[in-house]
Amino acid sequence: MSKTALLGILLLVACGGGPPVQSQFNPEVDFTEFKTFTFAEQSVSAREGSAATDSRVLPAIRETITADLSGKSMRLVETDADLSISVTIILAEETAAGETGYYWDPRGATEGGDSYVIKEGTLILDFFETAGDQRVWRSIVNGAASRTGDPDLPRLKEFVLAMLAEYPPAAEATAEDR
């Protein structure tokens, strides 16, 4: 490999964009149908006094989501929304049981039931179709929050925007999987 090619690869890795985001979605859902959203009760699994429990964290996340989705022709409503958005912040490593039924990952639908580890500093956005209370989209990013100190709100917003960059899933991706 030439030195120029190696340098190019190293630069791509060093500047490799934003945080590593994992998104999953139900390939049978037509995401163009969703025009309104609301927020479900938020969840913070953290010790009192940690950065995630700061009173500015959840409002900053909600404001970022609202601004991003508004730019995608969706609007926030109080009642009768197409989607309900759940925000979860986890600041201690946990083991969680998989859900029963099917879940969606980048490789396709998989039967649930396995356990998995949720890492410290994980932010999870779940979008539920309110008509059937079925999760249709999920995005997970690690390292979004810290246990101590002041919350880094600009960094947190960057993580939320990186997650929302994958919503809605590309029409080709959902059509291919149907």
QUICOR-V54642 format. One record per pair of residues at least 12 apart in sequence whose ideal C-beta (glycine too) atoms are under 7 Angstrom apart, sorted by sequence separation. I is the first residue (numbers start at 1). GAP is how many residues later the second one is. D is the distance in whole Angstrom. If there is no record, write none. Layout:
# QUICOR-V54642
i gap d
I GAP D
I GAP D
This chain:
# QUICOR-V54642
i gap d
100 12 5
126 12 5
144 12 6
99 13 4
100 13 6
125 13 7
98 14 4
124 14 7
125 14 5
98 15 5
144 15 4
42 16 5
98 16 4
124 16 5
98 17 6
97 18 5
98 18 6
122 18 6
123 18 5
141 18 5
96 19 7
65 20 6
95 20 6
96 20 6
122 20 5
121 21 6
123 21 4
141 21 7
95 22 6
96 22 6
121 22 5
122 22 7
123 22 6
141 22 6
39 23 6
119 23 5
121 23 6
93 24 6
94 24 5
121 24 5
139 24 4
93 25 7
121 25 6
61 26 5
93 26 6
93 27 5
139 27 6
90 28 5
92 28 6
58 29 7
91 29 6
91 30 6
137 30 6
37 32 6
90 32 5
89 34 6
88 36 4
123 36 6
37 37 6
52 37 5
36 38 7
38 38 7
87 38 6
125 38 6
35 39 6
36 39 6
37 39 6
38 39 6
52 39 5
34 40 7
38 40 6
85 40 7
86 40 4
36 41 5
50 41 5
85 42 6
86 42 7
38 43 4
46 43 7
37 44 5
40 44 5
45 44 7
83 44 5
84 44 5
36 45 5
37 45 7
40 45 6
42 45 5
43 45 4
44 45 5
45 45 5
46 45 4
83 45 7
36 46 5
37 46 4
38 46 6
39 46 5
40 46 4
45 46 7
83 46 6
84 46 5
35 47 6
45 47 7
83 47 6
34 48 4
37 48 6
82 48 6
33 49 7
34 49 5
81 49 6
91 54 6
89 56 5
91 56 5
108 69 7
27 77 7
26 78 5
24 79 7
25 79 5
24 80 4
24 81 5
52 93 5
60 93 5
64 93 5
68 93 6
51 94 6
57 94 5
51 95 5
56 95 6
61 95 7
65 95 6
51 96 7
60 96 6
64 96 4
68 96 5
50 97 5
51 97 6
54 97 5
56 97 6
60 97 6
64 97 6
50 98 6
51 98 6
51 99 7
57 99 7
61 99 6
65 99 7
51 100 4
29 107 5
26 110 5
25 111 6
25 112 5
24 114 5
23 115 7
23 116 4
21 118 6
22 118 5
21 120 5
20 121 7
19 122 5
19 124 6
31 137 4
31 138 6
18 140 6
19 140 5
21 141 5
21 142 5
19 143 5
23 143 4
31 143 7
18 144 4
25 144 5
21 145 6
29 145 7
27 147 5
27 150 3
28 150 6
27 151 6
